[in-house]
């Protein structure tokens, strides 16, 4: 089958997006390839399609366990064989995964970069005869990148064991310096480089100065229509803002990494379906979320880098229709950004003290602890020693980059279950309580695949289906586990500290220049670039972003806030607004049965800067009415 035939069979698409097919063919030709594809560009298909055509297994190295699990689940739904190996799996789950891999039950294997430290895993890979290595989020390998992960440096060792296997490196945001560093550190040989333009012509980048961010957020959302995301930098603020928006009748929910996974899933589903209009979230929300019709992305807090800002803003308008990326700016933001330098790079004495105290808390002595894993309550640790959590986390990350400790933050691991008996044995079961029998029946009705693999289950769903309480459901699942009818793994969220080397005395620790001083300077430059972007000097904001990522364009975008200010005199702007108001009113009056918001945006998209204001005015003056995502004319 051809790549297009594979695409049609498994994904239902008739053709690839720009550059996707080029990358696919480069990979199939066995060439090292670097793909720079902005958020929403369709990175996954560039390796998933070749994986189904290549003879051996495709190994995908990715840093996010949640994204890894989502991709594997999505592939399974398309009847594509995929497996993931990560730290959250039990011994039994790992054994089953390996059996699948060695018995031809997987075309794609997703792993974290940390697994490449395991010599046994490398030996197993040799037996699997891989056809392709994929490095997702490849910017993590570069010390110049905004999300450097030391474990990524081990990926280059694959070249020693597999010198002839091609590497595909993918990232959504990389400056020219990071791009060159990726190629160098992965030891790529004459790679084919495919760069998708970072220009998003349908997004209007707007920086809005305000000292009342809360009310301005509500004002923006009341003046626009469609799905929206509000990004903040603290969990507490997600709740406060969502509650505030609901007071104005705006359907909003909060989302952050600390929520129960069942709640996160439910809120995400409600937002994707349109039942909830606005998601107020930390940057934990968005990765792997493919919702094309997000009309507005608001940054309540300024991100510390243009890379993060671009990725988050890029979740707007994936359907190509006019959309807004609004960054709220106050007088305090510049100082807050610059203070991040001392937070992310605390004094070395503090780093050494954190190391000493962590070792004491997890119970390892000088000269001990080599290659061990320890549960670690980060919040309790910070409270006990009165550390700023953000600064303490930065100290742990620097210790990780220096090779002394690795903090593995808590990751949601959903509850899983697998049948331990055959279908025929079900008929001879006896001795179970009525509650356990009820739960067993519910499991078999609600979930498929229980007899062959661990399956994610949701106790709340089972409880609702059976009418039993949450506690009764949990106890019944434990009973089935004790009776060896079902293997039940409850949800856990345990953070760990991994100690790759024996404990050192603090005075012998070395936090090198490349880890501390050089990267501190890199962060300082990144923060200043973000500050410059939010000012009034950059000219066209989209062109500023393009230049940052190494792409240049002479013509201004014409629709960012700076371009709009330069474009019209006040008198001209007033006339333009009056003319457009008449045109829109006439346009809606010609359609007495209503006109959808999407169609209206598509038709008047070039006026997206003032369209919300005009529609709001026409509704307030009762020329038109808004209902069910459409506008209707009122009698003249």
HUKAQUI-V974264 format. One record per residue. SS is DSSP state (H for helix, E for strand, C for the rest). Layout:
# HUKAQUI-V974264
ss:SS
ss:SS
This chain:
# HUKAQUI-V974264
ss:C
ss:C
ss:H
ss:H
ss:H
ss:H
ss:H
ss:H
ss:H
ss:H
ss:H
ss:C
ss:C
ss:C
ss:C
ss:C
ss:C
ss:C
ss:C
ss:H
ss:H
ss:H
ss:H
ss:H
ss:H
ss:H
ss:H
ss:H
ss:C
ss:C
ss:C
ss:C
ss:E
ss:E
ss:E
ss:E
ss:C
ss:C
ss:C
ss:C
ss:C
ss:C
ss:C
ss:C
ss:H
ss:H
ss:H
ss:H
ss:H
ss:H
ss:H
ss:C
ss:C
ss:C
ss:C
ss:C
ss:C
ss:E
ss:E
ss:E
ss:E
ss:C
ss:C
ss:C
ss:H
ss:H
ss:H
ss:H
ss:H
ss:H
ss:H
ss:H
ss:H
ss:H
ss:H
ss:H
ss:H
ss:C
ss:C
ss:C
ss:C
ss:E
ss:E
ss:E
ss:E
ss:C
ss:C
ss:C
ss:C
ss:C
ss:H
ss:H
ss:H
ss:H
ss:H
ss:H
ss:H
ss:H
ss:H
ss:H
ss:H
ss:H
ss:C
ss:C
ss:C
ss:C
ss:C
ss:E
ss:E
ss:E
ss:E
ss:C
ss:H
ss:H
ss:H
ss:H
ss:H
ss:C
ss:H
ss:H
ss:H
ss:H
ss:H
ss:H
ss:H
ss:H
ss:H
ss:H
ss:C
ss:C
ss:C
ss:E
ss:E
ss:E
ss:E
ss:C
ss:C
ss:H
ss:H
ss:H
ss:H
ss:C
ss:C
ss:C
ss:C
ss:C
ss:C
ss:C
ss:C
ss:H
ss:H
ss:H
ss:H
ss:H
ss:H
ss:H
ss:H
ss:H
ss:H
ss:H
ss:H
ss:C
ss:C
ss:C
ss:C
ss:E
ss:E
ss:E
ss:E
ss:E
ss:E
ss:C
ss:C
ss:C
ss:C
ss:H
ss:H
ss:H
ss:H
ss:H
ss:H
ss:H
ss:H
ss:H
ss:H
ss:C
ss:C
ss:C
ss:C
ss:C
ss:C
ss:E
ss:E
ss:E
ss:E
ss:C
ss:C
ss:C
ss:C
ss:C
ss:C
ss:C
ss:E
ss:E
ss:E
ss:E
ss:E
ss:E
ss:E
ss:C
ss:C
ss:C
ss:H
ss:H
ss:H
ss:H
ss:H
ss:H
ss:H
ss:H
ss:H
ss:H
ss:C
ss:C
ss:C
ss:C
ss:E
ss:E
ss:E
ss:E
ss:E
ss:C
ss:C
ss:C
ss:H
ss:H
ss:H
ss:H
ss:H
ss:H
ss:H
ss:H
ss:H
ss:H
ss:H
ss:H
ss:H
ss:C
ss:C
ss:C
ss:C
ss:E
ss:E
ss:E
ss:E
ss:C
ss:C
ss:C
ss:C
ss:C
ss:H
ss:H
ss:H
ss:H
ss:H
ss:H
ss:H
ss:H
ss:H
ss:H
ss:H
ss:H
ss:H
ss:C
ss:C
ss:C
ss:C
ss:E
ss:E
ss:E
ss:E
ss:C
ss:C
ss:C
ss:C
ss:C
ss:C
ss:C
ss:C
ss:C
ss:C
ss:C
ss:C
ss:E
ss:E
ss:E
ss:E
ss:E
ss:E
ss:C
ss:C
ss:C
ss:C
ss:C
ss:C
ss:H
ss:H
ss:H
ss:H
ss:H
ss:H
ss:H
ss:H
ss:C
ss:C
ss:C
ss:C
ss:C
ss:C
ss:C
ss:C
ss:C
ss:E
ss:E
ss:E
ss:E
ss:E
ss:E
ss:E
ss:C
ss:C
ss:C
ss:H
ss:H
ss:H
ss:H
ss:H
ss:H
ss:H
ss:H
ss:H
ss:H
ss:H
ss:H
ss:C
ss:C
ss:C
ss:H
ss:H
ss:H
ss:H
ss:H
ss:H
ss:H
ss:H
ss:H
ss:H
ss:H
ss:H
ss:H
ss:H
ss:H
ss:C
ss:C
ss:C
ss:C
ss:C
ss:C
ss:C
ss:C
ss:C
ss:E
ss:E
ss:E
ss:E
ss:C
ss:C
ss:H
ss:H
ss:H
ss:H
ss:H
ss:H
ss:H
ss:H
ss:C
ss:C
ss:C
ss:H
ss:H
ss:H
ss:H
ss:H
ss:H
ss:H
ss:H
ss:H
ss:H
ss:H
ss:H
ss:H
ss:C
ss:C
ss:C
ss:C
ss:E
ss:E
ss:E
ss:C
ss:C
ss:C
ss:C
ss:E
ss:C
ss:C
ss:E
ss:E
ss:E
ss:E
ss:C
ss:C
ss:C
ss:H
ss:H
ss:H
ss:H
ss:C
ss:C
ss:C
ss:C
ss:C
ss:C
ss:C
ss:H
ss:H
ss:H
ss:H
ss:H
ss:H
ss:H
ss:H
ss:H
ss:H
ss:H
ss:H
ss:H
ss:C
ss:C
ss:C
ss:C
ss:C
ss:C
ss:C
ss:C
ss:E
ss:E
ss:C
ss:C
ss:H
ss:H
ss:H
ss:H
ss:H
ss:H
ss:H
ss:H
ss:C
ss:C
ss:C
ss:H
ss:H
ss:H
ss:H
ss:H
ss:H
ss:H
ss:H
ss:H
ss:H
ss:H
ss:H
ss:H
ss:C
ss:C
ss:C
ss:E
ss:E
ss:E
ss:E
ss:C
ss:C
ss:E
ss:C
ss:C
ss:C
ss:E
ss:E
ss:E
ss:E
ss:C
ss:C
ss:C
ss:C
ss:C
ss:C
ss:H
ss:H
ss:H
ss:C
ss:C
ss:C
ss:C
ss:C
ss:C
ss:C
ss:C
ss:H
ss:H
ss:H
ss:H
ss:H
ss:H
ss:H
ss:H
ss:H
ss:H
ss:H
ss:H
ss:H
ss:H
ss:H
ss:H
ss:H
ss:H
ss:C
ss:C
ss:C
ss:C
ss:C
ss:C
ss:H
ss:H
ss:H
ss:H
ss:H
ss:H
ss:H
ss:H
ss:C
ss:C
ss:C
ss:C
ss:C
ss:C
ss:C
ss:C
ss:C
ss:C
ss:C
ss:C
ss:H
ss:H
ss:H
ss:H
ss:H
ss:H
ss:H
ss:C
ss:C
ss:H
ss:H
ss:H
ss:H
ss:H
ss:H
ss:H
ss:H
ss:H
ss:H
ss:H
ss:H
ss:H
ss:H
ss:H
ss:H
ss:H
ss:H
ss:H
ss:H
ss:C
ss:C
ss:C
ss:C
ss:C
ss:E
ss:E
ss:H
ss:H
ss:H
ss:H
ss:H
ss:H
ss:H
ss:C
ss:H
ss:H
ss:H
ss:H
ss:H
ss:H
ss:H
ss:H
ss:H
ss:H
ss:H
ss:H
ss:H
ss:H
ss:H
ss:H
ss:C
ss:C
ss:C
ss:E
ss:E
ss:E
ss:E
ss:C
ss:C
ss:E
ss:E
ss:E
ss:E
ss:C
ss:C
ss:C
